[in-house]
Amino acid sequence: MDIARPVPEPTSVTVAQDRLRIRHALLGAGALLAGVWIAWLAAWLLGWPIDELGILPRHAAGLVGILTAPFAHASFEHLMSNTLPLGVLATLTLYVYPRATRLALPAIWLLSGLGVWLFARDSAHVGASGIVHGLMLFLFVIGLLRGDRLAVVTSLVVFFLYGGMLLSVLPHEERISFEYHLAGAVAGLLAAIALRRRDPTPARKRYSWETEAANDAVDDELELPRAAVVPVLWQRSAGEGSHGRVIAFRPRSAPPADERGGD
């Protein structure tokens, strides 16, 4: 499936649609953050063991953690470290790629958790960092693959803000689940490749130099056709020779007497 053609230049209707898309992106990201915070508060107030909400690799009981682990955090600091990047990346993803996000977010959520369950160390893995890394790599890669202006700008902004996350897919601290980071990044990469053509390219201003060819074609249609045969207005006779000749003009006749000034 090819990327849909760009929609026409922005109008009052498309501007209103763009504002609505911003609102939906903010609401969607806010709902995701609210779910993470409510789950953490509930676990803290009710005393739920974090291990039971996390992913336990290669244990049947740990499969449920694929769904619940992003809502569980080991500490308040852990929760805070994921809140801002999750909010920013989720908002950008929902705004720039609303159609792709409907599949990308669930795919990143499930594939990152499944990767941890299959290959991670035998320990409880919790936190939304897998989704954060997945969204970051999804936005970065899909922008490079699509190449339109908004996609590329978003890709560069995301890399500038969160490019350092790429280093956290490698083991560096024992208590940090680099496996979750790595699985999320791989899931984001796969989602970007699979869904890069899901959304149409956005509307943008068209400059005059971009429409010169079309304008020239219209002008060619309006231009009068060239004459097939051009009549000869004058032709030298055979007896006149090839030398130039001075043509004498008739002398100017005197004006009538009544037109002359009287004395």
C-alpha positions in Angstrom: 0.0 0.0 0.0 1.5 3.3 -1.1 1.4 6.5 1.0 -1.7 8.5 0.2 -1.1 11.6 -1.8 -0.9 14.9 0.1 -4.2 16.5 0.9 -4.8 20.0 -0.6 -3.2 23.1 0.9 -4.6 23.9 4.4 -8.0 25.6 4.6 -10.2 26.6 7.4 -11.6 23.0 7.4 -8.3 21.3 7.6 -7.1 23.7 10.3 -10.1 22.8 12.4 -9.3 19.1 11.8 -5.7 19.7 12.8 -6.8 21.3 16.1 -9.1 18.3 16.7 -6.3 15.9 16.1 -4.1 17.8 18.6 -6.9 17.6 21.1 -7.3 13.8 20.6 -3.5 13.3 20.9 -3.4 15.2 24.2 -6.4 13.3 25.5 -5.0 9.9 24.4 -1.6 10.6 26.0 -3.3 12.0 29.1 -5.4 8.8 29.4 -2.3 6.6 29.2 -0.5 8.6 31.8 -3.6 8.6 34.1 -3.8 4.8 33.8 -0.1 4.5 34.8 -0.5 6.8 37.8 -3.7 5.3 39.0 -2.3 1.8 38.9 0.8 2.9 40.8 -1.3 4.7 43.4 -3.6 1.7 43.8 -0.7 -0.6 44.2 0.9 1.7 46.8 -2.3 2.3 48.8 -3.5 -1.3 48.7 -0.1 -2.9 49.2 -0.1 -5.0 46.0 3.2 -6.8 45.5 5.0 -5.3 42.4 6.4 -8.7 41.5 2.9 -10.0 40.8 2.2 -7.2 38.3 5.6 -7.6 36.5 6.8 -9.9 33.8 8.3 -13.1 35.1 10.3 -14.6 32.2 9.4 -18.1 31.2 6.9 -18.6 34.0 3.3 -19.1 33.0 2.1 -16.9 35.8 4.3 -14.1 34.5 2.5 -13.9 31.2 -0.1 -11.6 32.7 2.7 -9.1 33.3 2.9 -8.5 29.5 -0.3 -6.5 30.0 0.2 -5.1 33.5 4.0 -4.5 33.8 3.8 -1.0 32.1 1.4 0.1 34.9 3.7 -1.1 37.7 6.8 0.8 38.9 9.3 -0.1 41.6 9.3 3.4 43.1 8.1 7.0 42.8 11.3 8.0 41.2 10.9 5.2 38.6 7.4 6.4 37.8 8.6 10.0 37.5 11.5 9.1 35.1 9.0 7.5 32.7 6.1 10.0 33.0 7.5 12.9 31.0 9.0 10.9 28.0 5.9 8.7 27.9 3.6 11.8 27.7 5.7 13.6 25.1 6.3 10.6 22.9 2.7 9.4 23.1 1.4 12.8 22.2 3.7 13.1 19.2 2.9 9.6 18.0 -0.9 10.2 18.3 -0.7 13.5 16.5 1.7 12.8 13.7 0.6 9.2 13.0 -3.0 8.8 14.3 -3.8 5.8 12.1 -0.5 4.0 12.6 -0.7 4.5 16.3 -3.8 2.4 16.6 -1.7 -0.6 15.7 1.8 0.6 16.7 1.0 1.2 20.4 -0.6 -2.2 21.1 2.1 -3.9 19.0 4.9 -2.3 21.0 3.1 -3.0 24.2 2.7 -6.7 23.5 5.9 -7.4 21.6 8.1 -5.7 24.1 6.5 -7.7 26.9 6.7 -10.9 25.0 10.4 -10.3 24.2 11.1 -9.9 27.9 9.2 -13.0 28.9 11.1 -15.1 26.3 14.7 -13.8 26.7 15.1 -11.7 29.8 16.8 -12.5 33.1 14.9 -14.5 35.7 13.5 -11.5 37.6 10.4 -9.4 37.8 10.5 -6.7 35.1 8.2 -3.7 35.6 7.8 -0.2 34.2 6.7 1.7 31.1 10.2 2.1 29.8 9.7 -0.6 27.2 6.9 1.4 25.7 8.9 4.6 26.0 11.8 3.1 24.0 9.5 1.6 21.5 7.7 4.9 20.8 11.0 6.7 20.6 12.5 4.4 18.0 9.1 4.2 16.2 9.0 8.0 15.7 12.7 8.2 14.7 12.6 5.4 12.1 9.2 6.1 10.6 10.2 9.7 10.0 13.3 8.6 8.1 11.4 6.1 6.1 8.5 8.4 5.1 10.6 11.5 4.3 7.8 14.1 4.3 8.6 17.4 6.1 6.5 16.8 9.3 7.8 13.2 9.7 11.5 14.2 9.3 11.1 17.2 11.7 9.5 15.0 14.3 12.2 12.4 13.9 14.9 14.9 14.4 13.2 16.4 17.5 12.7 13.0 19.1 16.3 12.1 18.5 17.5 15.4 19.9 15.4 15.0 23.0 15.7 11.2 23.6 18.4 9.9 21.4 20.4 8.9 24.5 17.9 6.1 25.1 19.6 4.1 22.5 22.5 3.6 24.9 20.2 2.1 27.5 19.4 -0.9 25.4 22.8 -2.2 26.6 23.4 -3.7 30.1 24.9 -1.1 32.4 23.1 -1.4 35.8 21.9 -4.6 37.4 18.6 -3.2 38.7 17.6 -1.7 35.3 15.9 -4.0 32.8 17.9 -3.3 29.6 16.0 -6.3 28.2 12.7 -4.4 28.4 14.4 -1.4 26.7 15.9 -3.5 24.0 12.6 -5.4 23.3 10.7 -2.2 23.2 13.2 -0.7 20.7 13.0 -3.7 18.5 9.2 -3.6 18.6 9.2 0.1 17.7 11.5 -0.6 14.8 9.3 -3.3 13.4 6.2 -1.2 13.8 7.8 1.7 12.0 8.7 -0.5 9.0 5.3 -2.2 8.9 3.2 0.9 9.3 5.2 3.6 7.6 2.5 4.0 4.8 -0.5 3.9 7.1 -1.0 7.7 7.3 -1.3 10.2 4.4 1.3 12.9 4.0 0.1 16.1 5.7 -1.1 19.2 3.9 1.5 21.9 3.2 1.8 25.2 1.4 2.7 24.8 -2.3 5.1 27.4 -3.7 4.9 28.9 -7.2 8.0 27.1 -8.4 6.4 23.8 -7.6 3.5 24.5 -10.0 5.4 26.0 -12.9 5.1 22.9 -15.1 1.3 22.7 -14.5 0.9 26.4 -15.2 2.9 26.2 -18.4 0.7 23.3 -19.6 -2.4 25.5 -19.0 -0.9 28.4 -20.8 -0.1 26.2 -23.8 -3.7 25.2 -24.0 -4.9 28.8 -24.0 -2.3 29.9 -26.6 -3.6 30.3 -30.2 -2.3 27.6 -32.6 0.5 28.5 -35.0 -0.6 29.1 -38.6 0.2 26.2 -40.9 0.6 28.4 -44.0 1.8 32.0 -43.9 0.8 34.0 -47.0 3.5 36.0 -48.8 2.7 39.7 -48.6 5.3 40.8 -51.2 7.7 39.1 -53.5 10.3 40.6 -55.9 9.5 40.1 -59.5 12.0 38.5 -61.8 12.7 41.7 -63.8 13.5 43.9 -60.9 17.0 42.5 -60.4 18.7 42.0 -57.1 19.9 45.6 -56.5 18.2 47.9 -54.1 16.0 50.6 -55.4 14.8 54.0 -54.1 11.1 54.4 -54.2 10.1 58.0 -54.9 7.2 59.3 -52.8 4.6 61.5 -54.5 5.1 65.2 -53.7 2.8 66.6 -51.1 -0.1 68.6 -52.6 -0.8 72.1 -51.4 -3.8 72.4 -49.1 -7.0 74.1 -50.5 -7.2 77.9 -50.4 -10.0 77.9 -47.8 -7.9 75.9 -45.4 -5.1 78.5 -45.6 -5.0 81.3 -43.1 -6.7 84.4 -44.5 -4.9 87.8 -44.5 
